Amino acid sequence: MSLGDDTGRTRTRLPEAGGDPYGGARRNGRSSSRSLVTVVGVVVLLIAAIAFANRGGGDSDAEEGGDSPKAAATAPTGEKPIASGFAHDRQGAESAAANYSVVLGSAEMFDKEQRRDIVTAVFTPDVAAARQGDLDAAYSNQEFLANIGLDKSGKAPAGQTFVSRVVPVGTKATAFSANEATVEVWYTSLFGLSGEGSTNPVTESWYTTTYQLQWIDNDWKVVDFQQKDGPVPVGRDQKASTADDMTKAVEEYGGFTYAR
């Protein structure tokens, strides 16, 4: 996630591994276990968590075993993997920002080919072309991948599932014209590895990202964004799910293509 500095450059906030084992007490979203990995000059929305894990289940045929749920693909549901064709109005700009939060915060961003498709679809052409190399370097950083428990290819260890999903809670357009819009997206995110033996269990965080959008080629595209923590709600005293329950949830509940 990017944060501007006095030089006009963009800093990228990436999540780092850490946290209590599965089954422990609920963690605070502002826990000190989350730290910063700064990448100068990279425009990337890696939300410290949401949208799809990088493994899935079977097809959409009839389920086996009666009422037993069939594992659904954890790729987003919907006809298009990356939402597009938003209305040329204020609501369309808000919808674009919400949906771009989902795909930019997804586990697919850790796959080189899928990441390039996402960046091309989400950003304006000039921004996308200028940032692809920086993004490839950021997401292939071996120290960063190791810290979050992934191998050099961005894959989870055997028996574990990488979870990175963003769930938009609300949007607000703070500025709007025919060709430009500024939209704030408030969301919660899930990030970590589910499965037995995970040293980076799935945790939740809360953020607000402000997007600068431009109307180009008959659609809203991202020019830049800034992210900040919160608002963070008061947590309830709910016991954390077991590794097995979390893995089943990730496998059986697919993410969404269309967020709003």
N, C-alpha and C positions, 0 to 999 in steps of 0.2 A: 504494500500500500504506500502511496506516495505522500510525501510531506515536503512542501517547498522550503527553501532556505534563502538567505539574503543574496545568494549568487544567482538566483533564478533557476538553479538546477533542481532536479527532483530526487528525493531520497526514497528508497523503497523499504517498507517495513515487512519483514518476513518472520513467521513464527519459528520458535526453536523448541526442541523436545523438552520434556520435563513433566513432573506431576506424580501424584500418588498412584499406586497400583489399583487395578479395578477392584471395586467393592468397598473402597474407602469412603470417607466423608465427602460431601459435595464440595467442589472447589469454587472459590471466588473467581469471577471473570477477570478481576484485576490482579490475579495472583502474581507474585514476584517471579514465578517460574517461567513466565513469558518474557522473553528478552528480544532485543533488536539485532537484526543482521542488516547492515546498511549497504546498499548498492547504489552508488552515485550515477546519475544520468539514465536510470531505467524507469520507464513508465510502465508499471505493472500493478495490477490489483490482485495480490495474493492475500486474500482475507484469511486471518489467522484461524481461520476456518472459513463453505457450503456448496455443493450441488450434487456431485456424483462421485462415488467411489470408483476405483479403476478395475473393478471386477463385477460380473453380473451373473444372473441365472439364465434360465432357458428362454424359450420363445413364448408367444402369447396363446398357444394352443390350450385346450381344456386341461384343467389341473388334474393331477393324479392323487389318489388317496382320499376321495370324497371331500370333506370340508377342510382338509389340511391345506394351508396356504402354500402356493408354489413360489419359489424364489424368483422375484422379478428383477429384470436388469436394473442396475443402479444408475444407468444413463438416464437423462431426463425423459419424462413422458411427453408425448406430443409428436406431431408430424415432422417438425423441423428441430434438429438438435441445437440450433442457435436461432433464437427468435429474431424476426426482422419484419419490415413492412409496417412500421408504426405510423399512426395517424399524424398528420401535419398540424398538430394543435398542442395545447398545454398538456392534456391528458396523455397524448401519444408520447410526449417527451418524458413524462413521469414513468410511463410504462416501459420505455426503452431503458431508462436508468435502472429500474428495478430488475429487468431481465438481464441486463449486462452485468449487474452485480452477481447474479446467479452463475453465469457462465465464466466470468473472470475469477470467481472464487472456487471453481470446480477442480477436481482431481485431474481432469483432462489437461489442465495447464501444465502438468508435469510431463506430458507426452509431447515430443518435439513437433510432430506433424499436426496433431490436434491443436496444439498451442498456436501454431502459425495460422491455422484456419480460423481460430477464435479471434486472434488479434486482427486479422484481415477483415473479419466480419464486424467487429465492434468499433475499431478506431477509424478515424478519417484516413484516406489513403496515404497522405504524406506522413502522418504520425506513425502509422503501422509500418511503413517502409523504413523509417528512421530508427525504430525501436526493436526490430526483430532480432538483430544481433545481440543487443544488450539483454534482451529477454532470454535468449538461448543461453547466454553466459550465466545469468542469475539462476535459472532453473537447473542448470547442470553443475552448479557449484558443489563439489564433492563434500566439503565440510558441512555445508548446510543440509544436504541430503542425509548425511550420516546422523546429524543432530536430531532430525525428525524421524529417523528409523527406516529410511528408504535406501535402496542400493543405488549404484551409480547411474542406473537407467531410470530412476524414479519409481521403482516398483517396491511393493511391500514384501516383507519376508514371507516365506511359506507358512500357511496357516493363519495369516493375519490379513486384514483388509484396511486399506488406506481410505480415510474418510475426510472429505473437504467439501462441505456444503454451506451455502449461504441462504438464509431464509429472510427475505424482506418483510418487515413489519409495517412500514409506512413510507410514503414519499411526500415531498413538498417542493413545488416549483417556486423558487425565490426570485427568479427573473425569467421573462419570456418575450421573444419577438418572433417574427416570421422565420428567421434563419438561425437564431441562437437561443439557448435555454440553459438555465442553471437549476439543477435539481438535486435535492438532498434525499438520500435513501438511508433510513434507519433499519438496521437488520441485526439478527443474531446469527452466529456462525458456529459450526461444529468442525473440529479439526483433531486428527490424531489417528492412531492405529487401534483397531478393534481386534480382539483375539487373545487367546491365552499367551502369556509371556510378553505382552506388549509393555514396553517401558515408557510409552507415550500415549496413554489412553485418551479416548475421545473426550474433549472438554468443550464447553461453550464459552463464547465471548460476545460482547455487544459493541457495535460501532455505528457511526454515521459517516457516510461518504458523500461528498459534494461533487457532482459531475458537471463539467462544462461540455455542452452538446452543440453540435452544428448540424443544420439541415443540408445534406449533400446527397446527390444521386437518389432523390426521393425517399430519404430515410434519415433518422437521427443517428449521428455517430459521435463517439467520444473524442474530445480534443485533449482534455486533461481532467484530473480529479485530485481531491485532497481528502484524507481520512482522519478521523479523530475517534477517541474512545467514547462509548456511551451514547445515549443515556442507558444506565445499567439498572435493571429492576432489583428489588430486594429478593434474595434467593430463599426458597422454601427449604425446610428440613426434609428433603427427600433423599433416600438412600440411593447411591449410585448403582446402576444395573451391573450385573455380572458381565464378564467378557463374552460369554456365550449368548446372553440376551442381546447385547449390543450388536454382535456380529449378525445374529438373525434379523434384527431390525434393519440393519444396513442392506442386507441381501434381499429382504422381502418388501421393503418400502422404497420404491423408486423415487428419484428426484423429479423436479418439474422443469419443463422447458419454459412454460409461460408463467411468470411470477405475478402478473397483475392484469 
